[in-house]
Amino acid sequence: MFDIGFSELLVIAVVALVVLGPERLPKAARFAGLWVRRARNQWDSVKQELERELHADEIKRQFRDVQSSVQDTEAQLRASGEAVRREAEQMRQDMARHGDDGPDSTGDAPVMTGPAPGSPASVAQHVVAPEASGPAEPPRDAMAPPGIDGTAPRAATPTPPMPDPAGPPDPDPTTDTLPSREEQAPR
């Protein structure tokens, strides 16, 4: 903190010894140490308070940045929603303009649902090529399980027999020799 070397401290100690004397010097050293500790603690508390304020300002700045980012995203979403609404309104106007002579007026045109053709999500891209060694089979959708598309019937798999819920047969021979109800009834 201060640019005081060992030689300056030695000169200050000798002057303090001469001025204060050997009886009062330890008490004065304790008093000086107390004030130095208090000054150091005060400096540390000011430093910590300043760091807390800077940290709070940093958090507030980050919050403002996130808030502006959310507002920008919200504005973009609203703009894209408006664009979709305008396109839908344009399609309605086109449909109203075409009236009965439009291509969809007969009801024969297929309605497309699902992913767009040619897109990576399109299942139509996953077509299995016919095998060269096997019988000539038309290409089929690889994503469909066998039997659903009608080209590869599902093979019947035998089901294993279910275990008897009553458990294994009783090995005790006395259960077989007991008379049944009919035998016990008087005749």
C-alpha positions in Angstrom: 0.0 0.0 0.0 2.7 2.5 1.1 6.2 2.4 -0.3 7.9 1.9 3.0 11.0 -0.4 3.1 12.6 -2.2 6.1 15.1 0.6 6.7 12.3 3.2 7.1 10.4 0.9 9.5 13.6 0.5 11.5 14.1 4.3 11.8 10.4 4.8 12.9 10.8 2.0 15.5 14.0 3.6 17.0 12.4 7.1 17.1 9.3 5.6 18.8 11.5 3.9 21.3 13.4 7.1 22.1 10.2 9.3 22.2 7.8 6.9 24.1 10.3 4.9 26.2 10.3 1.2 26.8 7.3 1.3 29.2 4.8 2.9 26.8 6.0 1.4 23.5 4.1 -1.9 23.8 0.9 -0.1 24.6 1.4 2.3 21.7 2.2 -0.6 19.3 -1.1 -2.4 20.4 -3.0 0.8 19.8 -1.4 1.4 16.4 -2.1 -2.3 15.5 -5.8 -1.8 16.5 -6.2 1.2 14.3 -4.5 -0.5 11.4 -6.8 -3.5 11.8 -9.9 -1.2 11.9 -8.7 0.6 8.8 -8.1 -2.6 6.9 -11.5 -4.0 7.9 -13.2 -0.8 6.8 -11.4 -1.0 3.5 -12.5 -4.6 3.0 -16.1 -3.9 3.8 -16.1 -1.0 1.3 -14.5 -3.3 -1.3 -17.1 -6.0 -0.7 -20.0 -3.5 -0.9 -18.6 -2.2 -4.2 -18.3 -5.8 -5.6 -21.9 -6.6 -4.5 -23.1 -3.4 -6.3 -21.1 -4.3 -9.4 -22.5 -7.9 -9.4 -26.1 -6.6 -8.9 -25.6 -4.2 -11.9 -24.3 -7.1 -14.0 -27.3 -9.2 -13.1 -29.6 -6.3 -14.0 -27.8 -5.8 -17.3 -28.1 -9.5 -18.1 -31.8 -9.4 -17.2 -32.4 -6.5 -19.5 -30.5 -8.3 -22.3 -32.7 -11.4 -21.9 -35.8 -9.3 -21.7 -35.0 -7.5 -24.9 -34.1 -10.8 -26.6 -37.5 -12.2 -25.6 -39.3 -9.1 -26.9 -37.4 -9.4 -30.2 -38.4 -13.0 -30.5 -42.0 -12.2 -29.7 -42.0 -9.5 -32.4 -40.6 -12.0 -34.9 -43.2 -14.5 -34.0 -46.0 -12.0 -34.3 -44.6 -10.9 -37.7 -44.4 -14.5 -38.9 -48.0 -15.1 -37.6 -49.2 -12.1 -39.5 -47.5 -13.3 -42.7 -49.2 -16.7 -42.3 -52.6 -15.0 -41.7 -52.0 -12.9 -44.8 -51.2 -16.0 -46.9 -54.3 -17.8 -45.5 -56.4 -14.8 -46.4 -54.9 -14.6 -49.8 -55.7 -18.4 -50.3 -59.3 -17.8 -49.2 -59.6 -14.9 -51.7 -58.1 -17.1 -54.4 -60.6 -19.8 -53.6 -63.5 -17.4 -53.6 -62.4 -15.9 -56.9 -62.1 -19.3 -58.6 -65.5 -20.4 -57.3 -66.9 -23.7 -58.7 -64.5 -23.9 -61.7 -61.4 -24.2 -59.4 -59.4 -27.5 -59.2 -60.7 -28.3 -55.7 -64.4 -27.8 -56.5 -64.9 -31.4 -57.7 -63.6 -32.9 -54.5 -61.5 -35.4 -56.5 -58.2 -33.7 -55.7 -56.3 -35.4 -53.0 -55.7 -33.5 -49.8 -52.1 -33.5 -48.7 -51.4 -34.2 -45.1 -48.1 -34.8 -43.3 -44.7 -33.7 -44.3 -44.1 -32.0 -47.7 -42.9 -34.3 -50.5 -39.2 -34.3 -50.8 -38.6 -33.1 -47.3 -36.3 -35.1 -45.0 -39.3 -35.9 -42.8 -41.2 -37.5 -45.7 -41.6 -41.2 -45.2 -41.9 -41.6 -49.0 -38.1 -41.2 -49.3 -37.5 -44.5 -47.4 -38.3 -46.9 -50.2 -36.7 -50.3 -50.2 -35.3 -51.4 -53.6 -36.4 -54.8 -54.9 -33.9 -57.6 -54.1 -32.0 -59.0 -57.1 -32.0 -62.6 -55.9 -35.6 -62.8 -54.7 -38.9 -62.7 -56.6 -39.8 -59.5 -58.3 -41.5 -57.4 -55.7 -42.7 -53.9 -56.1 -40.9 -51.3 -54.1 -42.4 -50.7 -50.7 -42.2 -48.3 -47.8 -39.3 -49.3 -45.5 -40.9 -47.5 -42.6 -44.1 -49.6 -42.7 -44.0 -53.0 -40.9 -44.5 -56.1 -43.0 -48.1 -56.9 -43.7 -49.4 -53.3 -43.5 -48.7 -52.3 -47.1 -49.9 -55.6 -48.5 -46.7 -56.5 -50.3 -45.1 -58.6 -47.6 -47.6 -60.6 -45.6 -46.8 -61.0 -42.0 -45.5 -64.5 -41.2 -47.5 -66.4 -38.6 -45.3 -66.9 -35.5 -46.2 -69.7 -33.2 -47.0 -68.5 -29.7 -45.4 -70.4 -26.9 -47.8 -72.2 -24.5 -48.8 -70.2 -21.5 -47.9 -71.7 -18.1 -50.8 -73.0 -16.0 -51.8 -70.3 -13.5 -52.7 -72.9 -11.0 -49.1 -74.1 -11.0 -47.7 -77.6 -11.5 -49.8 -80.6 -10.8 -49.9 -81.7 -7.2 -47.6 -84.7 -6.6 -49.6 -85.8 -3.5 -51.5 -89.0 -4.3 -54.1 -88.4 -1.6 -55.8 -85.7 -3.5 -56.6 -88.1 -6.3 -58.2 -90.7 -4.0 -60.6 -88.4 -2.3 -64.2 -89.2 -3.2 -66.0 -86.6 -5.4 -69.3 -85.0 -4.3 -71.3 -87.4 -6.4 -69.7 -90.4 -4.6 -70.3 -88.9 -1.2 -74.0 -88.2 -1.8 -76.3 -90.9 -0.3 -78.0 -93.1 -2.8 
